[in-house]
């Protein structure tokens, strides 16, 4: 079964692809804007989940289950990366209490540029 000849399944795969691309755009916005390390870790985790979704759509569209092994390996790597980043955030401590690690770094670099001068 190919993507073009799938009928309603092809339409469903196309709609799901568009929705995943829209979610990817929003994830990249969250990844860039942050504001905290925890927000970026969640965005990276969701990015890996959506990549697995793309692989699943590819499997459905082509009826070729070879790519499922890639999705499983990607899920395992994403899980391990999330655990690593969670432990990193836990060791950093104060970042979650203040809500933003960016403000802490800027505050310790010798002053801010928001006052007139």
Backbone torsions as a table, in degrees:
resi	resn	phi	psi	omega
1	UNK	NA	123.5	178.3
2	UNK	-99.1	169.3	-176.9
3	UNK	-64.1	-39.1	-176.1
4	UNK	-73.6	-34.3	-173.5
5	UNK	-97.2	18.1	-173.3
6	UNK	-89.4	-10.5	179.9
7	UNK	69.1	-126.6	-176.9
8	UNK	-66.3	-31.2	177.2
9	UNK	-66.2	-37.8	176.4
10	UNK	-63.6	-39.4	177.7
11	UNK	-65.7	-43.2	179.7
12	UNK	-62.9	-40.8	178.2
13	UNK	-65.9	-40.3	179.0
14	UNK	-64.3	-44.1	179.0
15	UNK	-64.4	-43.7	178.4
16	UNK	-62.9	-37.1	178.1
17	UNK	-63.7	-42.3	179.0
18	UNK	-63.9	-42.2	179.6
19	UNK	-65.8	-37.7	177.8
20	UNK	-67.3	-38.7	177.5
21	UNK	-64.6	-40.5	177.1
22	UNK	-62.9	-41.3	177.1
23	UNK	-64.6	-36.8	178.1
24	UNK	-62.1	-40.3	177.9
25	UNK	-61.5	-45.5	179.4
26	UNK	-65.5	-35.9	178.6
27	UNK	-65.9	-41.9	179.2
28	UNK	-65.6	-33.0	175.1
29	UNK	-63.1	-45.9	179.6
30	UNK	-65.9	-35.9	179.9
31	UNK	-64.8	-39.2	-179.0
32	UNK	-78.6	-43.7	-174.4
33	UNK	-79.0	-28.4	178.4
34	UNK	76.7	-119.5	4.2
35	UNK	-87.2	-14.8	-176.2
36	UNK	-110.9	168.2	177.6
37	UNK	-63.7	-36.0	179.0
38	UNK	-62.3	-39.2	176.8
39	UNK	-62.3	-41.2	-179.9
40	UNK	-68.3	-36.1	178.3
41	UNK	-65.9	-43.1	178.1
42	UNK	-63.6	-40.2	178.2
43	UNK	-63.7	-41.5	177.6
44	UNK	-64.9	-38.6	178.2
45	UNK	-64.8	-43.8	178.4
46	UNK	-66.7	-33.7	175.8
47	UNK	-60.8	-42.5	178.0
48	UNK	-66.6	-38.3	178.6
49	UNK	-64.6	-40.9	178.3
50	UNK	-68.7	-33.3	174.8
51	UNK	-63.2	-39.4	175.4
52	UNK	-64.4	-35.4	176.0
53	UNK	-64.1	-40.6	175.9
54	UNK	-61.9	-41.3	178.0
55	UNK	-63.4	-42.0	178.5
56	UNK	-63.6	-39.6	176.2
57	UNK	-63.8	-37.4	177.5
58	UNK	-63.8	-41.9	178.5
59	UNK	-63.3	-42.6	179.9
60	UNK	-66.4	-43.9	-176.1
61	UNK	-68.3	-36.1	-176.0
62	UNK	-100.9	-9.8	-176.4
63	UNK	55.4	40.1	-179.1
64	UNK	-125.6	102.9	-173.8
65	UNK	-78.2	8.4	-179.0
66	UNK	-60.9	-35.0	-175.2
67	UNK	-75.9	-9.4	178.8
68	UNK	-63.2	-33.0	176.9
69	UNK	-63.4	-36.1	177.0
70	UNK	-64.8	-42.6	179.7
71	UNK	-63.7	-39.8	179.2
72	UNK	-65.7	-44.2	178.6
73	UNK	-64.2	-40.1	178.0
74	UNK	-63.8	-40.4	177.4
75	UNK	-62.5	-40.3	178.7
76	UNK	-65.5	-45.1	178.8
77	UNK	-64.3	-40.7	178.8
78	UNK	-64.0	-39.9	177.8
79	UNK	-63.0	-46.0	179.8
80	UNK	-64.1	-38.6	177.7
81	UNK	-65.5	-39.3	178.5
82	UNK	-65.1	-41.6	177.3
83	UNK	-63.1	-42.1	178.5
84	UNK	-60.6	-48.4	-179.0
85	UNK	-66.6	-34.5	177.4
86	UNK	-64.0	-41.2	176.9
87	UNK	-66.9	-35.8	177.4
88	UNK	-63.4	-44.6	178.9
89	UNK	-64.1	-40.0	179.5
90	UNK	-62.6	-39.9	-179.7
91	UNK	-72.9	-29.1	179.0
92	UNK	-70.1	-27.8	172.3
93	UNK	78.7	-94.6	-167.2
94	UNK	-65.1	-12.7	-175.7
95	UNK	-60.6	-40.0	-179.4
96	UNK	-74.9	-29.0	179.0
97	UNK	-70.8	-35.4	-178.3
98	UNK	-87.0	-19.5	177.0
99	UNK	88.0	-15.8	-179.0
100	UNK	-151.7	124.4	176.3
101	UNK	-82.8	-17.5	-179.6
102	UNK	-68.9	-42.8	-179.2
103	UNK	-64.7	-36.3	179.3
104	UNK	-65.9	-41.0	-178.8
105	UNK	-68.1	-43.5	179.5
106	UNK	-65.0	-34.6	-178.8
107	UNK	-70.5	-21.3	-177.7
108	UNK	-101.3	2.0	-177.4
109	UNK	-91.7	17.0	174.7
110	UNK	100.4	22.6	174.1
111	UNK	117.6	162.9	179.9
112	UNK	-107.8	164.4	-178.8
113	UNK	-104.1	13.8	-176.4
114	UNK	-86.6	-9.9	177.6
115	UNK	-94.6	146.8	-175.2
116	UNK	-64.6	132.3	180.0
117	UNK	-179.7	NA	NA
